[in-house]
Amino acid sequence: MTIALLVLLWVVGGASRADVMGQVVVRAGSWAILIAAILAGPRPVLTGLKPVLFLLIAAIALPLIQLIPLPPAGWQALPGRDMLLVPGGPVPWRPWTMTPGATRNALASLVVPATTFVVLTQANERVFRWMPAILMAMIVAAMLFGLLQFSGTAFNSPFLNDTPGAVSSIFANRNHFALFIAMGCLIAPVWAFMDREALRWRGSIAAGLVVLFVLTILATGSRSGMLLGAAALALALALVGKRLRRRLAGAPRWVLPTLILVAVVVIGGAVALSFAADRADSINRLIALETGEDMRSRARPTVLAMIALYMPFGSGLGGFDPVFRIHEPFALLKPTYFNQAHNDFLGIALDAGIAGAALLAVGVIWWLVASIRVWRACPDEAVQLARLGSTLILLVLLASATDYPARTPTMMAILVVGGVLLARGRRASDSAALPP
């Protein structure tokens, strides 16, 4: 079930817009897998996973509450709703959200994380042991597909609203693709150290893949992807640093610093060659960028004003585009539209108000506390996977400061995978801390 879901997400789970064909396929497929898991799957094991379950239930409950019809006096009392009144017309019952259709779409999208959670609660230990390899296979396949696009192959997925000619692989957005590849920089070293006997050949493959991942990020043209790739490399060193030192315990003390220096030189040299050959589109875009021309920074004052206007209830989940058009100043008008806030922390505050911000804060606090616990624990296999889950979530949080990756089905599923791995590792660390 888990592999079937991840394959489905790889093929059609890379878009966030409601009107693309991929949404129909990924949601229908998720419902089919969910029903099959409930009817024919093993009994789920929820031990240690209740925080993830609570966050998922709360995330589903929020759009449901926003869709409850309110009497005229109720919804008119909400801030910003006066623009919904039709002069001289009847005043009907309306829901909390200003955009009911968009909020229903947001609710429907949550079948993907719900299905991911259910199949993971039914998975055996072998699935979790193979999870780094499964995720890395998805990322490598996406990287190869992206490199085909970079080579000039004119192929774009019919399931996505991707830009023709852009290097975005299985995603509609190159920033999301760059985040996906940056995750590979985390997963490859962990995969290499999962099997001590196979470390020699796995280590060589992982090192080569990391270099390819870095070059692919540069080819995407994603400025945020460069920062995420650098963060992923630093986190990868933290993930496997102790195991690498243990592996080299019998070697001279200069070996480990030399290996790190060689890795830095190889990656830096590859980046320099890519830039010299005019293949590093991310660097080129970063150099050419002027802050005043960046639509995200220009629109931020308007977004902040909207948040202040619609607090404490929010404007409604999934409705940023139509609500922003109401408040969009003439200075920002252009042929294309501003689809999201490009900062999901601000986007959640606008869409869901205090309730959404509180739910986000609870999730971040749980992630932080659980991460501290597993990073302090003895690094057995479960704890190592939990640390990987923690860092995967961290990358999504970092990316959400300038983008909206968690609105795509694939990233929704990866967030759940990271949360489950983290919760399982915390359970293992708590058990190890108990007196015999």
C-alpha positions as CSV (number, residue, x, y, z in Angstrom):
1,M,0.0,0.0,0.0
2,T,2.8,2.4,0.9
3,I,4.7,1.9,-2.3
4,A,1.5,2.2,-4.4
5,L,0.7,5.5,-2.7
6,L,4.2,6.9,-3.2
7,V,4.3,5.8,-6.9
8,L,0.9,7.5,-7.4
9,L,2.3,10.7,-5.8
10,W,5.4,10.6,-7.9
11,V,3.3,10.5,-11.1
12,V,0.5,13.0,-10.3
13,G,1.2,14.6,-6.9
14,G,3.3,17.6,-7.9
15,A,0.7,20.4,-8.4
16,S,-1.1,22.5,-5.9
17,R,-3.7,24.2,-8.1
18,A,-7.2,22.9,-7.9
19,D,-8.0,22.8,-11.6
20,V,-5.2,20.5,-12.8
21,M,-6.0,16.9,-13.9
22,G,-3.4,15.5,-11.4
23,Q,-5.6,16.5,-8.5
24,V,-8.5,14.3,-9.7
25,V,-6.2,11.3,-10.2
26,V,-4.2,11.7,-7.0
27,R,-7.3,12.1,-4.8
28,A,-9.3,9.3,-6.5
29,G,-6.2,7.0,-6.1
30,S,-5.8,8.1,-2.5
31,W,-9.4,7.3,-1.7
32,A,-9.1,3.9,-3.4
33,I,-5.9,3.1,-1.4
34,L,-7.5,4.3,1.8
35,I,-10.7,2.2,1.3
36,A,-8.5,-0.9,0.5
37,A,-6.4,-0.3,3.6
38,I,-9.4,0.0,5.8
39,L,-11.1,-3.1,4.4
40,A,-8.2,-5.4,3.7
41,G,-5.2,-4.0,5.6
42,P,-3.8,-5.1,8.9
43,R,-4.9,-3.5,12.2
44,P,-3.2,0.0,12.5
45,V,-0.7,0.5,15.3
46,L,-1.0,4.0,16.9
47,T,1.5,3.6,19.7
48,G,3.5,6.8,19.9
49,L,1.7,8.3,16.9
50,K,-1.1,10.1,18.7
51,P,0.5,13.6,18.3
52,V,0.6,13.1,14.5
53,L,-3.0,11.8,14.6
54,F,-4.2,14.8,16.6
55,L,-2.5,17.3,14.3
56,L,-4.1,15.5,11.3
57,I,-7.6,15.5,12.8
58,A,-7.3,19.1,13.7
59,A,-6.2,20.0,10.2
60,I,-9.2,18.2,8.8
61,A,-11.6,19.8,11.4
62,L,-10.5,23.4,10.6
63,P,-11.9,23.5,7.0
64,L,-15.0,21.6,8.1
65,I,-15.7,24.2,10.7
66,Q,-15.2,27.0,8.2
67,L,-17.8,25.4,5.9
68,I,-20.6,25.3,8.6
69,P,-23.4,27.7,7.5
70,L,-23.9,30.7,9.7
71,P,-27.0,32.9,10.1
72,P,-26.8,36.3,8.4
73,A,-26.0,38.1,11.7
74,G,-23.2,35.6,12.4
75,W,-21.2,35.9,9.2
76,Q,-21.8,39.6,8.8
77,A,-20.2,40.1,12.2
78,L,-16.9,38.6,10.9
79,P,-14.4,41.1,9.7
80,G,-14.2,41.9,6.0
81,R,-17.5,40.3,5.1
82,D,-19.3,43.5,4.3
83,M,-18.1,43.2,0.7
84,L,-20.2,40.1,0.3
85,L,-23.4,42.0,0.8
86,V,-25.5,42.6,-2.3
87,P,-27.3,46.0,-2.0
88,G,-31.1,45.4,-1.9
89,G,-30.7,41.7,-2.2
90,P,-31.6,38.9,0.3
91,V,-29.1,38.1,3.1
92,P,-28.7,34.3,3.0
93,W,-26.9,32.0,5.4
94,R,-23.2,31.8,4.6
95,P,-20.2,29.8,6.0
96,W,-17.3,31.3,7.9
97,T,-15.1,31.1,4.8
98,M,-15.4,33.8,2.1
99,T,-14.5,31.2,-0.6
100,P,-16.6,28.0,0.1
101,G,-15.4,26.3,-3.1
102,A,-11.8,26.9,-2.4
103,T,-12.2,25.7,1.2
104,R,-14.0,22.5,0.0
105,N,-11.0,21.9,-2.3
106,A,-8.6,22.4,0.7
107,L,-10.6,19.9,2.7
108,A,-10.6,17.4,-0.2
109,S,-6.9,17.6,-0.6
110,L,-6.4,16.3,2.9
111,V,-7.3,12.8,1.8
112,V,-3.6,12.4,0.7
113,P,-2.1,13.0,4.2
114,A,-4.9,11.0,5.8
115,T,-4.2,8.0,3.5
116,T,-0.5,8.3,4.1
117,F,-1.0,8.2,7.8
118,V,-3.3,5.1,7.6
119,V,-1.0,3.1,5.4
120,L,2.0,3.9,7.6
121,T,0.2,2.8,10.8
122,Q,-0.4,-0.5,9.0
123,A,3.2,-0.9,7.7
124,N,5.6,-3.3,9.2
125,E,9.2,-2.7,10.3
126,R,10.5,-3.7,6.9
127,V,8.7,-0.8,5.2
128,F,10.3,1.7,7.6
129,R,13.7,0.1,7.2
130,W,13.4,0.5,3.5
131,M,11.8,4.0,3.6
132,P,15.1,5.9,2.9
133,A,15.7,3.7,-0.1
134,I,12.1,4.2,-1.4
135,L,12.3,7.9,-1.0
136,M,15.7,8.1,-2.6
137,A,14.5,6.1,-5.5
138,M,11.7,8.6,-6.0
139,I,14.1,11.5,-5.8
140,V,16.6,10.0,-8.2
141,A,13.9,9.2,-10.7
142,A,12.6,12.8,-10.5
143,M,16.2,14.1,-10.8
144,L,16.7,12.1,-14.0
145,F,13.4,13.3,-15.4
146,G,14.5,16.9,-14.6
147,L,17.9,16.4,-16.2
148,L,16.1,15.3,-19.4
149,Q,14.1,18.6,-19.3
150,F,17.4,20.4,-18.8
151,S,18.9,18.8,-21.8
152,G,16.2,20.2,-24.0
153,T,13.7,17.4,-24.1
154,A,10.3,19.0,-24.6
155,F,8.1,16.9,-22.3
156,N,5.7,18.3,-19.8
157,S,3.3,16.3,-17.7
158,P,-0.4,16.4,-18.7
159,F,-1.3,16.1,-15.0
160,L,0.5,19.4,-14.0
161,N,0.3,23.1,-14.7
162,D,4.1,23.3,-15.2
163,T,5.8,25.9,-17.3
164,P,7.0,24.7,-20.7
165,G,10.8,24.7,-20.8
166,A,11.2,25.0,-17.0
167,V,13.2,22.3,-15.1
168,S,10.6,21.3,-12.6
169,S,10.4,17.5,-13.3
170,I,7.4,15.9,-11.5
171,F,6.4,19.3,-9.9
172,A,4.6,22.3,-11.3
173,N,6.9,24.6,-9.4
174,R,10.7,24.5,-9.7
175,N,11.1,25.6,-6.1
176,H,9.2,22.5,-5.0
177,F,11.4,20.3,-7.2
178,A,14.5,21.9,-5.8
179,L,13.2,21.2,-2.3
180,F,12.6,17.6,-3.3
181,I,16.2,17.3,-4.6
182,A,17.5,18.9,-1.4
183,M,15.8,16.2,0.5
184,G,17.9,13.7,-1.5
185,C,21.0,15.3,0.0
186,L,19.7,14.3,3.4
187,I,18.5,10.8,2.5
188,A,21.5,9.6,0.5
189,P,24.0,9.6,3.5
190,V,21.4,8.0,5.8
191,W,20.7,5.3,3.3
192,A,24.5,4.7,2.9
193,F,24.9,4.1,6.6
194,M,21.8,1.9,7.0
195,D,23.8,-1.2,6.1
196,R,27.4,-1.4,7.6
197,E,28.4,-4.3,5.4
198,A,27.3,-2.5,2.2
199,L,28.7,0.8,3.3
200,R,31.6,0.8,0.8
201,W,29.5,0.6,-2.3
202,R,26.6,2.5,-0.8
203,G,28.9,5.3,0.3
204,S,30.3,5.8,-3.2
205,I,26.9,5.8,-4.7
206,A,25.6,8.3,-2.1
207,A,28.5,10.6,-2.6
208,G,28.0,10.7,-6.3
209,L,24.3,11.3,-5.9
210,V,24.8,14.2,-3.6
211,V,27.0,15.9,-6.2
212,L,24.3,15.3,-8.9
213,F,21.6,16.6,-6.5
214,V,23.6,19.8,-6.0
215,L,24.1,20.3,-9.8
216,T,20.4,19.6,-10.4
217,I,19.4,22.2,-7.9
218,L,21.5,24.7,-9.7
219,A,19.9,23.7,-13.0
220,T,16.4,24.3,-11.7
221,G,16.9,28.1,-11.4
222,S,15.5,28.1,-7.9
223,R,17.1,30.7,-5.7
224,S,15.5,29.2,-2.5
225,G,16.6,25.8,-3.6
226,M,20.3,26.8,-3.4
227,L,19.8,27.8,0.3
228,L,17.8,24.6,1.0
229,G,20.6,22.5,-0.7
230,A,23.2,24.2,1.5
231,A,21.1,23.6,4.6
232,A,20.6,20.0,3.6
233,L,24.3,19.4,3.2
234,A,24.9,20.8,6.7
235,L,22.1,18.7,8.2
236,A,23.4,15.6,6.4
237,L,26.8,16.0,8.0
238,A,25.0,16.2,11.4
239,L,23.0,13.1,10.6
240,V,25.9,10.8,9.8
241,G,28.8,12.6,11.4
242,K,29.1,10.4,14.5
243,R,28.7,7.2,12.5
244,L,31.4,8.4,10.1
245,R,33.7,9.2,13.0
246,R,33.1,5.7,14.5
247,R,33.8,4.2,11.1
248,L,37.1,6.0,11.0
249,A,38.0,5.4,14.6
250,G,41.1,3.4,13.8
251,A,42.3,5.8,11.1
252,P,44.6,8.8,11.7
253,R,42.9,11.9,13.1
254,W,43.6,13.9,9.9
255,V,41.5,11.5,7.7
256,L,38.0,12.8,8.7
257,P,38.8,16.5,8.2
258,T,40.5,15.6,4.9
259,L,37.4,13.7,3.7
260,I,35.2,16.7,4.6
261,L,37.6,19.1,2.8
262,V,37.6,16.8,-0.3
263,A,33.8,16.7,-0.3
264,V,33.6,20.5,-0.1
265,V,36.2,20.9,-2.9
266,V,34.4,18.4,-5.1
267,I,31.0,20.0,-4.6
268,G,32.4,23.5,-4.8
269,G,34.3,22.6,-8.0
270,A,31.2,21.1,-9.6
271,V,29.3,24.2,-8.8
272,A,32.0,26.5,-10.2
273,L,32.2,24.4,-13.4
274,S,28.4,24.5,-13.7
275,F,28.4,28.3,-13.3
276,A,31.3,28.7,-15.7
277,A,29.5,26.7,-18.3
278,D,26.4,28.8,-17.8
279,R,24.5,25.8,-16.5
280,A,23.8,27.2,-13.0
281,D,20.5,29.0,-13.7
282,S,19.9,29.4,-9.9
283,I,23.0,31.5,-9.5
284,N,22.3,33.5,-12.6
285,R,18.8,34.4,-11.4
286,L,20.1,35.3,-8.0
287,I,22.7,37.7,-9.4
288,A,20.2,39.2,-11.8
289,L,17.5,39.7,-9.1
290,E,16.7,43.2,-7.8
291,T,14.7,43.2,-4.6
292,G,12.4,45.9,-5.8
293,E,11.4,43.8,-8.8
294,D,10.6,40.7,-6.7
295,M,6.8,40.4,-6.6
296,R,6.9,38.6,-3.3
297,S,8.5,41.4,-1.4
298,R,6.3,44.0,-3.2
299,A,3.1,42.1,-2.3
300,R,4.0,41.5,1.3
301,P,2.7,44.8,2.7
302,T,-0.7,44.0,1.1
303,V,-0.7,40.5,2.6
304,L,0.1,41.8,6.0
305,A,-2.7,44.3,5.8
306,M,-5.1,41.6,4.8
307,I,-4.1,39.5,7.7
308,A,-4.7,42.4,10.1
309,L,-8.1,43.0,8.4
310,Y,-9.4,39.4,8.6
311,M,-8.1,38.5,12.1
312,P,-9.0,36.7,14.2
313,F,-11.1,34.4,12.0
314,G,-9.2,34.5,8.7
315,S,-10.6,34.7,5.2
316,G,-11.0,31.0,4.5
317,L,-8.7,28.2,3.7
318,G,-7.6,27.9,0.0
319,G,-9.0,31.3,-1.0
320,F,-5.9,33.4,-1.2
321,D,-6.2,34.2,-5.0
322,P,-9.7,35.6,-5.1
323,V,-9.3,37.4,-1.8
324,F,-6.0,39.0,-2.8
325,R,-7.6,40.3,-6.0
326,I,-10.1,42.2,-3.9
327,H,-7.2,44.0,-2.1
328,E,-4.6,44.1,-4.9
329,P,-3.3,47.6,-5.5
330,F,-3.0,49.0,-9.0
331,A,0.8,49.1,-8.7
332,L,0.9,45.3,-8.5
333,L,-1.4,44.6,-11.5
334,K,0.2,42.6,-14.3
335,P,-0.8,39.9,-16.9
336,T,-0.1,37.1,-14.5
337,Y,-1.7,36.6,-11.1
338,F,-0.3,36.2,-7.6
339,N,-1.5,32.8,-6.6
340,Q,-0.2,32.5,-3.0
341,A,1.4,34.5,-0.3
342,H,4.7,32.8,-1.0
343,N,5.1,32.5,2.8
344,D,2.9,29.7,4.1
345,F,3.2,31.0,7.7
346,L,1.6,34.3,6.6
347,G,-0.8,32.3,4.3
348,I,-2.1,30.2,7.1
349,A,-2.6,33.2,9.3
350,L,-4.6,34.9,6.5
351,D,-6.6,31.8,5.6
352,A,-7.3,30.4,9.1
353,G,-6.7,33.3,11.5
354,I,-5.8,32.6,15.1
355,A,-7.1,29.0,14.9
356,G,-4.7,28.1,12.0
357,A,-1.8,30.0,13.6
358,A,-2.4,28.1,16.9
359,L,-2.5,24.8,15.1
360,L,0.7,25.6,13.2
361,A,2.4,26.6,16.5
362,V,1.3,23.4,18.2
363,G,2.8,21.4,15.3
364,V,6.1,23.3,15.3
365,I,6.4,23.0,19.1
366,W,5.8,19.2,19.0
367,W,8.3,18.9,16.2
368,L,10.9,20.9,18.2
369,V,10.4,18.9,21.4
370,A,10.4,15.5,19.7
371,S,13.5,16.5,17.7
372,I,15.4,17.5,20.7
373,R,14.5,14.2,22.3
374,V,15.7,12.1,19.4
375,W,18.8,14.1,18.8
376,R,19.8,13.5,22.4
377,A,19.1,9.7,22.2
378,C,21.5,6.9,21.4
379,P,21.5,6.7,17.6
380,D,20.1,3.2,16.9
381,E,18.2,2.6,13.6
382,A,14.8,3.9,14.8
383,V,16.4,7.0,16.2
384,Q,18.4,7.6,13.0
385,L,15.2,7.4,11.0
386,A,13.6,9.8,13.4
387,R,16.4,12.3,12.9
388,L,15.9,12.0,9.2
389,G,12.2,12.6,9.7
390,S,13.0,15.6,11.8
391,T,15.3,17.1,9.2
392,L,12.8,16.5,6.4
393,I,10.2,18.5,8.3
394,L,12.8,21.2,8.9
395,L,13.5,21.6,5.2
396,V,9.8,22.0,4.5
397,L,9.5,24.6,7.2
398,L,12.4,26.5,5.8
399,A,11.0,26.3,2.3
400,S,7.6,27.5,3.6
401,A,9.1,30.9,4.6
402,T,9.4,31.8,0.9
403,D,7.0,29.4,-0.8
404,Y,4.1,27.0,-0.3
405,P,5.5,23.4,-0.7
406,A,3.1,21.8,1.8
407,R,0.2,22.5,-0.5
408,T,1.3,19.9,-3.0
409,P,0.1,16.3,-2.4
410,T,3.7,14.9,-2.6
411,M,5.0,17.2,0.1
412,M,1.9,16.6,2.2
413,A,2.7,12.9,2.2
414,I,6.4,13.5,2.9
415,L,5.5,15.7,5.9
416,V,3.4,12.8,7.3
417,V,6.2,10.3,6.6
418,G,8.6,12.7,8.5
419,G,6.2,13.1,11.4
420,V,5.6,9.3,11.7
421,L,9.3,8.6,11.6
422,L,9.9,11.2,14.2
423,A,7.1,10.0,16.5
424,R,8.4,6.4,16.2
425,G,11.9,7.4,17.1
426,R,10.7,9.4,20.1
427,R,8.8,6.4,21.2
428,A,12.0,4.3,20.9
429,S,14.0,6.9,22.8
430,D,11.5,7.1,25.6
431,S,11.5,3.3,25.9
432,A,15.3,3.3,26.1
433,A,15.2,5.9,28.9
434,L,13.0,3.7,31.1
435,P,14.7,1.9,34.0
436,P,15.1,-1.9,33.5
